[in-house]
Amino acid sequence: MQHNKSTRRTLMGLAGAALALSALPMAANAQATSFPSKPVRIITPFPVGGAPDGAARVIAEKLSRSWGQPVTVDNRPGGNGFIAIDAWKRGAKDGTDILILDNVHLAAYPALFKKLPYDPVKDFDTLLPLFRTYFFFTVGTNSKYKSVGDIIADAKANPGKLNYGSWSVGNPVHLGSELFESVTGTQMEHVIFKETTQLYTSVSTGELQFALGSAGTAGPMYRANRLRLLAVAAPKRSPHFPEVPTVAESGGPANFEVIGWNALAVPPGLPEAVTNKIRTDVQAALASPEMLEKYKVFGYEPFPATRAEFNTFVKSESQRFGDVIRKANISLD
């Protein structure tokens, strides 16, 4: 009899465990279905009106429709992006405050700053990249340079005489130019401008020999015939500018790439059902005709990657930026 009671208790225990396990998927589905139950903020370090802001607003509009909740873009520019990151860290931890990060926040700043106000690994769960954009070598319309090879030859003949520009220390344009110096064995002067309009105006007038620029930043002056695009620092030609050769095709180093990208991050530790929902719905927004049209305007490209692939990519970018920063002995604190 005792044996039968024990057996019954064991069977009941197993049945209870089975019911509990079967309830887990239902609970996960319920979390995904109910998310979000309140308005959502997309906090961005970029100012209103720029290309990254335009992309964020398309995503917000699409998510608002699919989620049935207001999704707003909260612009917090300035302070190297730290203002936006701090606002997000002080915000909701349930996934209703989402953060957009630039590649420098994850891959360059850890090497540029001895002390950061965030941990790039522990503080963020980076769900997916939003887009990528490759940079072009830009020169003035009347520049004597017809190829990247011409710039290299002139720089080697006149060490320290050539100059290039960017809008700050540590941005992709600056670090990409430092990388260019490193791989070509040249030495040039870095000139910092307050804003991109001043920077590319100086390239167009010949005050600067060249500058790296994206389709979003340098494209308008190229279309106005004030700049020429010598080459794109990408593995292949841009579908938006098929007439522009790659750096290797233009007499520069092989496999030379300068890339910018944005990523979407949420607080670590969210239920997987919630992070999967955010990721899936953002991917749907990125594939929308409206977003693909924005990609054309801003010179962006889709950046498809699994979470594992993207994390591996970020590590490799951090290593690449870190090597350039250490070799050039650049520091921001």
C-alpha positions in Angstrom: 0.0 0.0 0.0 2.8 2.4 0.9 4.4 1.6 -2.4 1.2 2.5 -4.2 0.9 5.8 -2.4 4.5 6.6 -3.2 4.0 5.7 -6.8 0.9 7.9 -7.0 2.8 10.9 -5.4 5.6 10.4 -7.9 3.2 10.3 -10.9 1.4 13.3 -9.6 4.8 15.1 -9.2 5.7 14.2 -12.8 2.4 15.4 -14.1 2.8 18.7 -12.2 6.2 19.2 -13.7 5.0 18.4 -17.1 2.2 20.9 -16.7 4.6 23.5 -15.5 6.9 22.9 -18.5 4.0 23.1 -20.9 3.0 26.4 -19.3 6.4 28.0 -20.1 5.8 28.5 -23.8 2.3 29.9 -23.0 3.8 32.3 -20.6 6.5 33.4 -23.1 3.8 33.8 -25.8 1.7 35.9 -23.3 4.8 38.1 -22.6 5.3 38.6 -26.3 1.6 39.2 -27.0 1.2 41.8 -24.2 4.4 43.7 -25.1 4.4 46.7 -25.1 1.6 47.5 -22.7 2.5 51.2 -22.6 4.2 53.9 -24.8 7.7 53.2 -26.1 10.6 55.6 -26.5 13.4 55.2 -29.0 16.3 57.3 -27.5 18.9 58.4 -30.0 22.1 60.4 -29.7 21.5 62.0 -33.1 19.9 65.4 -33.7 16.6 66.0 -35.4 16.7 66.1 -39.2 19.8 64.0 -39.9 19.9 60.7 -41.7 19.9 58.5 -38.6 17.0 60.5 -37.2 15.0 59.9 -40.4 15.6 56.2 -40.2 14.6 56.1 -36.5 11.3 57.9 -37.3 10.3 55.4 -39.9 11.0 52.6 -37.5 9.0 54.4 -34.8 6.0 54.9 -37.1 6.0 51.2 -38.2 6.3 49.9 -34.6 3.6 52.2 -33.4 1.2 50.7 -36.0 2.1 47.1 -35.3 2.2 47.4 -31.5 -0.9 49.6 -31.0 1.1 51.9 -28.7 2.7 55.4 -29.3 6.4 55.0 -30.2 8.3 58.3 -30.1 11.8 59.3 -31.0 13.6 61.1 -28.2 16.6 63.0 -29.6 19.4 63.5 -27.0 22.4 64.8 -29.1 25.8 65.9 -27.8 28.3 64.8 -25.3 29.7 62.0 -27.4 26.4 60.2 -27.2 26.7 60.0 -23.4 23.7 62.2 -22.8 21.4 59.8 -24.7 23.0 56.7 -23.1 22.6 58.2 -19.6 18.9 59.0 -20.3 18.4 55.5 -21.4 20.2 54.0 -18.4 17.9 56.0 -16.1 14.8 54.9 -18.1 12.5 51.9 -18.1 14.1 48.5 -17.8 11.2 46.6 -19.4 12.1 47.2 -23.0 9.9 50.2 -23.5 13.0 52.4 -23.6 15.1 51.4 -26.6 18.5 52.9 -27.4 20.1 53.5 -30.8 23.9 53.3 -30.7 26.5 54.4 -33.2 29.5 52.2 -34.1 31.9 54.4 -32.2 30.0 53.8 -28.9 30.5 50.1 -29.1 33.7 49.7 -31.1 35.9 52.8 -30.8 35.2 54.6 -27.5 36.3 51.7 -25.3 39.8 52.3 -26.7 39.6 56.1 -26.9 38.4 56.6 -23.3 40.2 55.2 -20.2 37.0 55.6 -18.3 33.6 55.4 -20.0 30.2 56.1 -18.3 29.0 52.8 -19.5 30.2 49.2 -20.1 29.9 48.4 -23.8 29.5 44.7 -23.0 27.4 44.5 -19.8 25.1 47.5 -20.2 23.6 46.7 -23.6 21.8 43.8 -25.2 22.4 44.8 -28.8 19.6 43.1 -30.7 20.4 44.0 -34.3 22.1 46.4 -36.6 19.8 48.9 -38.3 21.9 49.8 -41.4 25.4 50.3 -42.6 27.0 52.9 -44.8 30.4 52.9 -46.4 32.6 56.0 -46.8 33.9 57.7 -49.9 37.1 59.5 -50.6 35.9 63.0 -51.6 37.9 65.8 -53.3 37.0 69.1 -54.8 35.6 69.2 -58.3 38.8 70.9 -59.5 41.2 68.8 -57.4 44.3 67.5 -59.2 43.7 64.0 -57.7 42.0 61.6 -60.1 42.5 58.5 -58.0 43.3 57.3 -54.5 46.7 56.3 -55.9 47.3 60.0 -56.7 46.7 60.9 -53.0 49.1 58.2 -51.8 51.8 59.2 -54.2 51.5 62.9 -53.3 51.5 62.1 -49.5 54.6 60.0 -49.8 56.4 62.7 -51.8 55.3 65.4 -49.3 55.3 63.8 -45.8 53.1 65.8 -43.4 52.0 68.3 -46.0 48.6 66.9 -47.1 45.6 67.4 -44.9 42.2 65.7 -44.4 39.3 66.6 -42.2 36.6 65.3 -39.9 34.2 66.8 -37.3 35.8 65.4 -34.2 38.4 63.0 -32.8 37.4 59.4 -32.8 34.6 59.4 -35.4 34.7 56.9 -38.3 36.0 59.5 -40.7 38.9 60.4 -38.5 39.7 56.8 -37.6 39.3 55.6 -41.2 41.7 58.3 -42.3 44.2 57.2 -39.6 43.8 53.7 -40.8 44.5 54.9 -44.4 47.8 56.6 -43.2 48.8 53.4 -41.4 48.2 50.9 -44.2 49.8 53.2 -46.9 52.8 54.3 -44.7 52.0 58.0 -45.1 51.7 60.9 -42.7 49.1 63.6 -43.0 47.5 66.4 -40.9 44.0 66.0 -39.4 41.9 69.2 -39.4 38.8 69.3 -37.2 35.7 71.2 -38.2 32.7 72.1 -36.1 30.2 70.7 -38.5 30.0 68.6 -41.6 28.9 71.4 -43.9 32.0 73.4 -43.1 34.1 70.3 -43.6 32.9 69.4 -47.1 32.8 73.0 -48.2 36.5 73.2 -47.4 37.1 70.1 -49.5 35.1 71.6 -52.4 37.3 74.8 -52.3 40.6 72.9 -52.1 41.4 74.1 -48.5 41.4 70.4 -47.6 43.1 67.9 -49.9 40.4 65.3 -49.2 38.0 63.9 -46.6 36.1 60.7 -46.2 32.4 61.2 -46.4 29.2 59.1 -46.5 26.4 59.4 -49.0 24.4 61.1 -46.3 27.0 63.7 -45.4 28.9 64.3 -48.7 26.2 63.2 -51.2 24.4 66.5 -51.5 27.5 68.4 -52.5 28.4 65.6 -54.9 25.0 65.9 -56.5 25.5 69.7 -56.7 28.8 69.0 -58.6 30.9 70.6 -55.8 32.7 67.3 -54.9 34.0 64.3 -56.8 33.9 60.8 -55.3 37.2 59.1 -56.1 36.4 55.8 -54.5 34.3 53.9 -52.0 36.0 52.2 -49.0 34.0 49.0 -49.4 34.4 45.4 -50.6 32.4 46.2 -53.8 30.9 49.2 -55.5 27.9 50.9 -54.0 24.6 50.1 -55.7 23.7 53.7 -55.2 26.9 55.0 -56.9 27.9 52.2 -59.3 30.1 54.6 -61.3 32.4 55.1 -58.3 35.3 52.5 -58.1 36.4 50.8 -54.9 39.6 52.0 -53.2 41.5 49.0 -54.7 40.2 49.8 -58.2 41.4 53.4 -57.6 45.0 52.5 -56.9 44.6 52.2 -53.1 45.2 49.3 -50.7 43.2 46.1 -51.2 40.4 45.3 -48.8 40.3 48.8 -47.4 37.0 49.5 -45.7 35.6 52.4 -43.7 32.1 51.7 -42.5 29.5 53.3 -40.2 26.6 51.5 -38.7 23.8 52.0 -36.1 22.5 49.3 -33.8 19.4 48.9 -31.5 19.9 48.0 -27.9 17.7 47.1 -24.9 18.5 46.4 -21.3 20.1 43.0 -20.7 18.1 40.3 -19.0 14.7 40.9 -20.8 12.6 37.8 -21.4 13.6 36.2 -24.7 10.0 36.4 -26.0 10.2 40.2 -25.6 13.6 40.6 -27.3 12.6 38.3 -30.1 9.4 40.3 -30.7 11.3 43.6 -30.8 13.9 42.2 -33.1 11.3 40.6 -35.4 9.1 43.7 -35.6 12.1 46.1 -36.2 13.3 43.8 -39.0 9.9 44.1 -40.6 10.1 47.9 -40.3 13.6 47.8 -41.9 12.2 45.8 -44.9 9.3 48.2 -45.5 9.2 50.2 -48.8 9.4 53.5 -46.8 12.7 52.4 -45.1 14.2 51.1 -48.3 13.4 54.5 -49.9 15.2 56.2 -47.0 18.2 53.8 -47.6 18.4 55.1 -51.1 18.3 58.8 -50.1 20.8 58.4 -47.3 23.1 55.9 -49.1 22.4 53.2 -46.4 22.5 49.5 -47.0 20.6 46.7 -45.2 22.8 45.0 -42.7 21.3 41.5 -42.2 22.9 39.6 -39.3 21.9 37.1 -36.6 22.5 38.2 -33.0 25.6 35.9 -32.9 26.9 37.2 -36.2 26.5 40.8 -35.2 28.2 40.3 -31.8 31.2 38.7 -33.6 31.3 41.6 -36.1 31.3 44.1 -33.2 34.2 42.3 -31.6 36.2 42.4 -34.8 35.4 46.1 -35.3 36.5 46.8 -31.8 39.8 45.1 -32.4 40.3 47.0 -35.7 39.5 50.4 -34.2 41.5 49.6 -31.1 44.6 48.8 -33.2 44.4 52.1 -35.1 43.8 54.1 -31.9 46.7 52.5 -30.0 49.1 52.9 -33.0 48.2 56.5 -33.5 48.2 57.1 -29.7 44.8 58.8 -29.7 43.0 59.5 -26.4 40.0 61.5 -25.4 40.6 61.7 -21.6 
